[in-house]
Every structure is written in C-alpha cells, then in structure tokens.
Amino acid sequence: MALGWHCPTLTMYGLDGFGPWLRSRGETSVTVLTDPAVTGAPIAERIRGTLARHGRTVHTVEAGGPDDTGGVEALGELARQLAGSGLVVAVGGGALLDRAKLAGWLCTGPQAAKRLAVPQRSGLVLLPPRGEGPRPALVAVPTTLGTGSELSSVACLDHPRGKRLVMGTTLQPDAAVVDPLATSTLPYAAVAEGALEVLFRLAGLYVGDLADLPTEDALVEALAVRTVQLGEEVRAAHERSRAVDDTVRAELAKVSGLAHAGWTVLGREPYANRGWYVANELSSALGLRKMTAVAALLPPLWRRVADGDERYGSARRLGRLWQRLRTAVPEGLPADAADGIAHLADRWHIGRTVTAPAGTAAGVAARAVRAWGAGLPMLGRLTADDLAGLLAGAVHEERQEHQEHEEPARTGTVHTARAGAARTEAAHGPAAHAQRRPQTSAAGPPVPGGGCQEKELVTGRGR
C-alpha cells in the first residue's frame, strides 16, 4: 500500500498562468515540441508568443509525423534535438506528450536508451528515480482529452512486440497548461472518447481493487459521476449540432488529470485495471483506436466481474459504483452494469462492435499473456484461455476457409447503430488493407502483425 502521495506537476488552468510561471524560471532557450497538425494552431502560437514576450529564444520541433515510428531510435533522434534546451513545451495529444517525456529521459545520459530497449518479455519498463544527468524541464500542453498524460509519470512506448508501458518519476512533467483553446477543434468523437477514457481509468482501478477505502472510494465515485455528467453534456451538444462548450472541455480535462493523481490512486493495487492491458493489446493488434477497443471490451469484462470472477474485480464494488453512475443520466441506465455500460457507449455514439478474422481472440489473448501475464503481476492468475473467452465477447470473428494458410488482416471494422441510422467506419493502422506475415507465438496461434497503434482522431489543428 502507498504511504503517501504528492503531485509534483504544477498545473495551470488557463494560459494566463503561463507567463507568471515563466518569470520564476531561469531557462533562456526553449523548444516548442508539437504534433505536425498543431504547429500553426492558435494554442501553439499563443505559447510561442508568451515565450517571446518573456525574452526566450524559441525553437519549434515537430514530432509524430508519418515517418516517426515512435520507437527508441526515433526517440533518440528527438532527444538530440531537445538536448540544447533548458525547457521543452510539448503541445499535442497523449502520444506526443509521451514522446516528450521519453525523449527527456534519453537526454539524461547514454545509459538511458538501454533501459528502454532492454530485451524482456514484460510490457512494463520501470525507470530509476533519476538518470545519469539532468533532463530539460517539461511543460505539457494537452490538445486531446482523456489520457491525462500531462499529470502522469508513465508513457507508452512503441515496440516491435507491442506497446510497452514505461513508468518512472523522472517522466513526470514539471508543469502543465490546461486550456480549452487547445481542444477547441477536436471533433465530437474525440471528446466523447475522452470522456469514456476517463471513466474507464476511474472505474478500472475502483472495481479491480477488492478492498474498500471509504474516503478514496467516495472521491472516485464523485469523479466518475462527474465524468458521466460531462459526457452527457458532450452528447447533448452533438445531438443539437452545437460545438462542445469550452467550460465542458475544460472540466473534462480537469477530471482527466485528477483521475491520475493523489487520493484516486492512493492505496490501490497498482495493476488493478486488468482491462487496460487487454484493451491495449486488442487496439495494437487490430490497429483500432484505443477507445474502440475499450468500448468493445467493457461489457464482457464487467459481465465477468458481476458473475463473481474476482480475478477481474469485485462484483460488490462494481454494483455500488454502477448505482451511482446510473443517477448521472436523467433518463436512467439499465440496472445491470454490463448492459448499462454498453448502452452508455451507444448513447455517446462510440463504436464498439469489432469484426476481425477467425483466431483473433486467441491470438490477442496469447499476446496479452506474453506481455502482461504468465507470472507477471499485471494480469495475475488470468490465463490465455481466460482472456480468449473474454475477448470472444468483444470481437466478432469471421470464419474463413483455409484459415491455416491465411493471416488475419490488420484491420477491424467498427459498426455502431443508433435510432435506425448506422455508421460503419474502417479502423486501421498505418498499413491499411495490407496483408502482413503472421507472427507466431509459442503461446498461441498467429496474431495480427505490427506494433502498437493508439489511434487518435486528428483534425486540422487539434489532435
């Protein structure tokens, strides 16, 4: 159990606080690191303008373009571009912020890259409290909602065998600027999925941990209810063909950060959110957006929890949380949590039906156990057979003739239907519609090829 907590990231809610913060700093050379889609966005221009007015020398570096693999080699090149700066201001989505954190770690010395590239089965990489030398100070300015990367000490690293989760206090940003201007151009789907991601993070730790912590539980329940209320405001704006209000997006960003910090995680079993590890592998294997995988997985996951399988979580705690969440929707939600979360995803117009080739569930299960289970604490006593059964409820597999000679395409088709209208969306990775050679694991059948893909919706100036 954790003995205490603190959040070393100074959070500024609004750009107005950035200038006064700069006056307290001594760095003169600053790099503004951006997603290509937001380099010229108003939020990036405002950041650069504030830096210039305070006498800083400003350089702009882009990361995360189509040629950026996100792996250790690409991060090393990014670290070389950042090494001369005393301060880095990262403006972008969760993936960009993760790159900034990891590149900062690589700036600490030549041994840092070895930590990230170490050959291991586990998907979790733990960093020491500090590197060989200092890293540039980091200010995180999120342009997407839900990840909370601006306040977390973890980052996702692309790896040939799938996404790795890198954890260490040295990854914690020094400061964060949360301003609705940064998310003003996000499409509806990105905002709605952001709300679901926050809810998934809060509920996952709450339900996955079997122990009651009255004060901490009350806080998580309140934040989860608030998240559903905000999701409902987002939905209502969309159905009225209106833009999501600045205040709603700012509140959602605030709750997203709070879901990572302090009393919400104090005393929790650190790997309690078992669904994250499975959804991560499903997303990576099929090239789906992360919340598509989560929306597909949550109903069968909560069904197993409700049926009493404590390897996934507590039925009692799920029931208690769900009773609170039902009250956040005026029309009400189904009493059954598994049915209810499916209804909520549909209500928010989040696609959750994933169609994939036969053998996908078994392949993803084997992949998840290899990275997070089989003696590792993240998946505990869950086996590949257990996870294949869980995934069978999330993935609709298409039967194919001569399956043994064919490799599943790294594509999934997502369907969502509401009020008689249907929307079909191809969810794919960078090599869309291309066949890849199968990766065969001793733990199971061929799995869809490729590295990890966390698909984020991108619009011209927001990610």
N, C-alpha and C positions, 0 to 999 in steps of 0.2 A: 504493500500500500504506500502511496506517496505521502510524504510527511509534510509537504507544504507546496506552495506554488507562487510563481510570480510571472508576469508577462513583460519581458524586457523591451518589447516593441512599443515605442511611443506612437500612439495613434492620433492623427489629426483628422477630425471630421470636417472636411471642407478645406479648400486650397488656401483660405485666408490664414491658416496657421502655419503654412509652409515658410513664408518669409521670416516671421519671428524666429522660427526654429533655425533657419539658416544663419541668422545673426549670431547665434550661440555656437556656431561651428567654425573651425579653422581651415577646412579644406578649400583650396582655391581652384583646383582642376576637377571638373565634374563631367562624367559621361552620362548622357541620357540614353538608356537602352530601351529600344521599342520593338514591338511587333511591326513588320512592314505595313500592316493595314492601319496602324495608328500613328505612324511617324508624323504625318501632317494634320492629325486630328486636333481639335481645339484644346483638349486636355494636355497634349504634348506641347503645343505652342504656349499655353499658359505656364507650364512648368519651365520651359526654356526662357520665357520672358522674365519670370521671377528670378531665376538664376542670374540672368544678365544684369538685372537691376541691382542685384546684390554683389556685383563685381566678380562673378565667377567666370572662368574660362570654360566654355561649354563645347563638348564634342557629342555628336549623335552617332550611335552604332545601332544597326538593325540586326536582329536575330530571329530565328524561327521561320525563315523563308523556305521555299520548296526544296532547296538543296541542303538544308540543315537537318541532319539525321537525328540530332538531339543526343547522340552518343558521346562517349568520353573524348574521342578525338575532336569532334566539333566543339565540345565544351572547352577543350584545351586551347583551341584557336580563339574562342571568345575570351577566355581568361587572359590571353596575351594582349588582346585589345583593351581590356579593362585595367591591366596591371599598373599603368601610369597614373590612374585616377585615385584621388583620395576618397571620392564619393561617387557612387553609382545610383542613379534614379531610374528604376525599372518601371516602364509604363506598358502594361499589356495584360493579357489573360493569365490564367493559372500556370500554363505551360511556360510562358515567358518568364514569369516570376521564379519558377523552379529553375530555369536555366540560369538566371541571375544569381540565385543562391549557390548553385553548384559551381558556376564559374568563379564566384567569390572564394569558395573553398579551394579551388585549384590554384588561386593566387597565393595561397599560404606557403607553398613550397613544392619541391619536386616529388616528395613522397605522397602528396595528396592524390594524384591521379591513380596511384597504385591501390589506394583504398577503394576507389570507385570501380576499378577494373579487376579486382581480385576474383579469381575463378572460384565460384561457390555455387552450390545448389540453391541456397536460400535466396528468396526475393528481397530480404531485408538486409540493408547495409547500415551498420552503426558506425558513426564517426566519433573520434575522441573529442573532448570538450574544446580543444583548441588545436590549431595546426602549428607547423614549424614557425611560421611568421604571421604577421597581421594580414588581414584582407581589407579591401576597400569597404568603407561604411556603405550600407544599403538602405535606400528608401524605396518601398514598394508602393506602386500606384495601380491598383487593380482596375482593369477595364471590363472584367466579366464578374458574374455573381455566382456565389456558391462554394468556390474552392476554399476560400479563407486562407490562401497561401501567404497573404501579406502578414499574417499573425502567427504562422506555424513554423515549427523547427523541423519540418520534413519537406522532402522534394521527391518528385518522381523522375526516374532516370530511364531513358530508353536503352534496352539491352537486347542482343540477338535472341535471347530466350524469353523475352517478355519484359514488362515493366518492373523495375526494381524500386523499392521504397527506401530512400536514404534518410536517415534520422540523425540529428545531432544539434546541440545548442548553437554551434557555430553557424548554422544555416538560418538562424532567427534574424529577420530584418531588424535594423536599428530603429527604423521609423516607418510609418505607413501613412499615406494620404488617401482618405476615402471621400470621394466627391461624386455627386450624381452626374456631373458633366462627363466623367469618364465612362459612364454606362449609358449615355443618352441615346446612342444609335443602336443599341442592342435590339435585335428582333424579338418578337414575343416569345418564341420558343426558347431562346437563350435565357430569358428572365424566368420563365416558368420552370425550366430545368434547373436553374439556380436555386429556386425555392425547394424543389424536390431534393436536391443535393444536400442542402442544409438539414432538411427533415431527416434524410437518410443517416446523416452523420450523428445527429442528436439521438434518434431512436435506436440506431445500431448499438451504441455504447450502453444506452439505458436498458434495452431489452437483453443484450448479450451478457451483461453482468448480472449474476444471480443475487447479489447482495443488495439490501436496502440501505440507502444513505439518505435519511429524511430531508436534510437541508439541500443537498446536492440534487436529489431527485426532484424536489419542488422547483428548483431553478430550471432544470432541464425540461420539466413538464411545461413550465411557463413559456420558455423559449420555443418549444415545439408547437404549442398552441399559437403563439405569435407568428410563427413561420407559416402555419396553415392559413391564418387570417390574412397575412400578406399575399400568399399565393392566391387566395380568393379575390383580393383586390386586383391582382395582376390579371386574373381570368376575366373579371368583370370588365376591366378596361378593354381587353382584347375583343370581347364579345360585343362591345359597343363601338368597336372600330376606333378606339381612342388610344393615344400613347400612354404608357405607364407613367404615372406621376413621379416627379423627381423624389418626393418625400418617400414614396413606397420603395423605390430602388435604394435610396439611402438607408432606410430602415432594414431592408433585406441584407444589405452589405454589412450593417452593424451586427445583426444577429448571426450572420455567417462567421464573422470574426469571433464573436463570443462563444460560438459552438466549438472553437478550438482551444479555448483558454480557461484557466482558473478553475472555478468550482464545478464547471460542467464535466471536467475530466478528473478532478481530484479524487483519489482513492479507487478509481475504476481499474478493472482488469485491462491492461493496455491493449490486448488483442481481442477484445470482446466483440467487435463488429465483424463477425465472421463473413458476413455477406459482402463486405468490401473486397476481400481477397478473391472471392469467386466472381463477382461482377467485373473486377479488374481484368481477370483472365478472359472472361467472355467478351468484353469490349475489345481487348487486344487481339484475340484470335479471329474475330469476325470483322474487325475494323469498324465497330459501332461507336457512336457517341456514348460516353460513359453513362449518361442518364437513361439512354435507351436500354442498356444492359441492366441497370438498376431497376427500372420500371418493370422489366420483364421478370426479374428475379424476386422482387419483394413479395408478391402474392404467394408463390410456393414456399419461400423461406418462412414467412410468417405462419403459413399453414403448419409447417413442421414444428415451429415454436408452440403454437396453440395446441397442437396434439401432444405436447409434453416432452419433446426431444430436447433436453437441456443442453445438449452439445451446441445447439444453435442459439439458445436463450431461454428466458423464463416466461412461461405462459402467464403466470400471475402478473408479472410486471408489464408484459405486453397488453394484457387486458386492462390494467389500470391506466396505462398511457393512452390506449385507444379510446377509452371512455372520455378522457379529457379532449382528445383531438376531435371527436365527433361533435362536440359542442361548438367548435370553431367554424362550422359550416351551418348557416341558418337553416337550410333545408334538411340537414342531418345527413349522416353517412350510415351504411349498413353496420349492424352491431358486430358482425364478425370482422375481425381485423384484416384477415387476408382478403376477403371480398371488399372490404372498405378501402384498403389502400389501392386495389385495382380500380375501384370506382373513382377514387380521388385522382389517380393518374389520367384516367379517361376524361374526367371533368376538367382537368387542366390541359387537355389536348396533347398529352405526351404519349407518343407511340410506344407500345410495349409488346407487340406481337412480333417475334423474330423467327423467320423461316431460314433454315440452313440445311446443308446436306446431311444425309444419314451418317451417324457416327460422331457428329459434332459434340453432343453432350458428353460422351465417354472421353473424347479427345481433350476437351476443355477441362474435365474433371481430373484427368491424369496430369495435365499441365499445372493445374492449381495445386495438387498434392505435391508435385515435384518442387514447386517454388515455396509453398507455404505450409506444408503438412509433413506426414511421414516422420514424426518425431520432432518437427518444429512446432513452436507453441502457437503460431497464428491460427492454424486450423485444428489444433488439439487432436482429439481422437477420431476426427472425421476421416473416412477412407475415400478412395476413388469411387467405389461403388455407391457410397452415401451421396457424394456430390453429383455423380451421374444421375441418380434418381432425382435429386433436387433440380438439376438443370433440365431434366426431361419435362418438368413442369414449366420451364421458362422458354424453351426452344422447340419450335415445331419443325421436326425433321422430315425432309423429303426423301422418300425411298427412291433409290436409283438402281438400275440394273448394272451388273458387273461392277459393284461398288469397290471390290478389291483392287480394281485396276484404275480407279479414278481418285483424284484428290479433291477434297471439298474446296470450292472456290472461296476466296477470302472475301466473300460478300454476304450480307444478310439483307433480307427485305423486311421492312418495318411497315406494319399496317395499323392504322387506327381509324375507327369508325365512330361517328357521333351524330345523333339526331338524323339518321338516314343518309348522311354525307360521309363519304370515305375519302381518306387520303393515303396514298401509297408513296413511300419515299425510299429510294435506294440509299442504304447506309453502307459506305465502302471506305476502304483505306486508300493510300496514295496510288497503288497499282490496281485501280478499279477494273473489274471484269477480267483481270489477267489471271491465268492459272499459274499456281506455284507448285514446286515439287513438294511432296509431303515430307513433314518432319516426323520421324518415327521415334517414339519413346518406348523404352523397355517397360514402362509402367502402363502402357495402353496403346491404342490404335493410333494411326496417323492423326495429327492435329493440324488445323489450318495454319498455313505458314505465316512468317513475318514477325516483326517486332511488335511493340506495344503501340496502340493507337488510342489516344484520348481525343475524340473528335469534338472540337469546339465550333460553334456556329460563328461564322465570320461575316460581318457586314463591312461596307466600305471603310468605316472609321472606328469600328468597335469590334472587340473580339470576345 
